[in-house]
Amino acid sequence: MRPVLDGLRIDLVLPPRGEEYVIHRVYRGCTSEIRVKPGSERTLTVDGQRVEDLVVRDKPGVTRRVVEVTLPV
């Protein structure tokens, strides 16, 4: 994960055994619960909405988010 101009870019990898894991990150006043799990393709959803460019964009007034990342094994 790394900050970019308009949000937080999610660029993660699975551990060698392909296990699920959860990360809690506070960025610009918003707490993100990031759930990473194995799957057939790389996907990113933020609060249930699919995001194509892997960037969790800042939204004024939002203080908590659920981010789900699926990564190919």
C-alpha angles and dihedrals in degrees: 000000000000137000119254130182097274103027147318121320113218111211107154137154133213120248115256093268093050095240125164119249140177128223126192113206131177112206126167092346096309123111112216123195103205115196115193121193140161121262144145097274141017110268136161127198126182115199089340096310118115115237117202102194099049093241120128099212124216115253120191113243096015111124102168134038139174113218121188120195123189118193130187115251 
